[in-house]
Amino acid sequence: MSSKIKKDPRISKQQRMVIDIFHTSNYLDDKMSKVLKTFGITHPQFNIVKNLQAAYPEAMSVKEIKETIMFKNSDVTRLLDRLVNKGLLERNTCPVNRRQVDIKITDKGSKLIDSIMDRFNDTMDNFFEDIVTKEEALRTSEILRRLRE
């Protein structure tokens, strides 16, 4: 932060925390976006494929994907179309409910996510582990979850 920028005394410690969260989010998003760009995938697309990898071997409905995606303003149907066209996901009609579409990650999608995570870990080179202890990480996650509730 520039030494010319003074901290506004009217901002509470909690408000300062929120500002710091936004700055950190932008910083981390920029780092991750640079990695994703080399793989030809956007952050919202990555988020969908990563969630489907976590659900594997189960499929997810479009509704479930919309509920779990980090980027709520994204057009999920359009993103899914692009990911299916890239061969990262497959779309099937649900055998139980023919009106429901099930989405599942492909082997290609799973390998891509593994490669992205390897590159991200190499890029960050233990960045998090060197700065934040496991206990601090758990405590921070607890606080951030409370903020979202």
C-alpha positions in Angstrom: 0.0 0.0 0.0 1.3 3.5 -0.8 2.5 5.5 2.1 0.6 8.4 0.7 -2.8 6.7 1.4 -3.9 7.3 4.9 -6.2 5.1 6.8 -9.5 6.7 7.3 -10.2 6.8 11.1 -13.9 6.6 10.5 -13.5 3.0 9.1 -14.0 0.4 11.8 -11.6 -2.6 12.2 -14.3 -4.8 10.8 -14.8 -2.6 7.7 -11.0 -2.5 7.2 -11.1 -6.4 7.3 -13.7 -6.4 4.5 -11.6 -4.0 2.4 -8.6 -6.3 3.0 -10.6 -9.3 1.9 -11.5 -7.6 -1.3 -7.9 -6.7 -2.0 -6.8 -10.2 -1.2 -9.5 -11.7 -3.4 -8.5 -9.6 -6.3 -4.8 -10.5 -5.8 -5.5 -14.2 -5.6 -8.0 -14.1 -8.6 -5.3 -12.4 -10.7 -2.8 -15.1 -9.8 -5.2 -17.9 -10.6 -6.5 -16.2 -13.8 -3.0 -16.0 -15.1 -2.6 -19.8 -14.6 -6.0 -20.6 -16.1 -5.3 -18.4 -19.2 -2.4 -20.7 -20.1 -4.9 -23.6 -20.2 -7.6 -21.7 -22.1 -10.1 -21.8 -19.4 -11.8 -19.0 -17.4 -12.2 -18.9 -13.6 -16.0 -19.6 -13.7 -15.4 -22.6 -16.1 -12.6 -23.8 -13.8 -15.0 -23.5 -10.8 -17.6 -25.7 -12.5 -15.2 -28.4 -13.6 -13.5 -28.4 -10.2 -16.9 -28.9 -8.5 -17.7 -31.8 -10.8 -14.3 -33.3 -10.2 -15.1 -33.2 -6.4 -18.5 -34.8 -7.0 -17.0 -37.6 -9.2 -18.1 -40.3 -9.9 -21.6 -38.8 -9.3 -23.1 -36.4 -11.8 -24.6 -33.1 -10.9 -27.8 -31.5 -12.2 -27.6 -28.0 -13.7 -29.6 -26.8 -10.7 -26.9 -28.2 -8.3 -24.2 -26.6 -10.3 -25.9 -23.3 -10.1 -26.2 -23.6 -6.4 -22.5 -24.5 -5.9 -20.8 -22.1 -8.4 -18.7 -19.3 -6.9 -19.7 -16.9 -9.7 -23.4 -16.4 -9.2 -23.9 -14.0 -12.0 -22.5 -16.4 -14.6 -24.6 -17.9 -17.4 -24.2 -21.5 -16.3 -25.9 -23.0 -19.4 -23.6 -21.1 -21.7 -20.5 -22.1 -19.6 -21.6 -25.7 -19.7 -22.1 -25.6 -23.4 -18.5 -24.4 -23.9 -17.1 -27.0 -21.5 -19.0 -29.8 -23.2 -17.7 -28.6 -26.6 -14.2 -28.6 -25.2 -14.7 -32.3 -24.1 -14.2 -31.5 -20.4 -17.8 -32.4 -19.4 -20.5 -34.7 -20.7 -24.2 -34.0 -20.6 -26.8 -36.8 -20.3 -30.5 -37.0 -19.6 -31.2 -38.3 -16.1 -32.5 -41.8 -16.3 -34.9 -41.2 -13.3 -36.2 -37.7 -14.4 -36.1 -37.2 -18.1 -36.5 -33.4 -17.7 -33.3 -33.2 -15.7 -29.9 -33.0 -17.4 -27.0 -34.6 -15.6 -23.5 -33.2 -16.0 -20.4 -35.3 -15.4 -16.7 -34.6 -15.7 -14.7 -36.4 -18.4 -11.3 -38.0 -18.1 -10.0 -35.0 -20.1 -11.6 -32.6 -17.7 -10.2 -34.3 -14.7 -6.7 -34.4 -16.2 -7.0 -30.7 -17.0 -8.0 -29.8 -13.4 -5.0 -31.9 -12.1 -2.6 -30.1 -14.4 -4.0 -26.7 -13.5 -3.7 -27.4 -9.7 -0.1 -28.6 -10.3 0.7 -25.4 -12.1 -1.0 -23.3 -9.5 0.9 -25.0 -6.7 4.2 -24.5 -8.6 3.3 -20.9 -9.3 2.5 -20.2 -5.6 5.5 -22.3 -4.5 4.2 -23.0 -1.0 3.2 -19.3 -0.7 0.3 -20.1 1.6 2.1 -22.6 3.8 5.0 -20.2 4.3 2.8 -17.4 5.5 -0.3 -19.0 7.1 -0.2 -21.9 9.6 -2.9 -24.7 9.4 -4.5 -23.3 12.5 -4.7 -19.8 11.1 -6.1 -21.1 7.9 -8.8 -23.0 9.7 -9.7 -20.0 11.9 -9.8 -17.7 8.9 -12.0 -20.1 7.0 -14.4 -20.3 10.0 -14.6 -16.5 10.1 -15.2 -16.2 6.3 -18.0 -18.8 6.4 -19.7 -16.9 9.3 -19.6 -13.8 7.1 -21.3 -15.7 4.3 -24.1 -17.1 6.5 
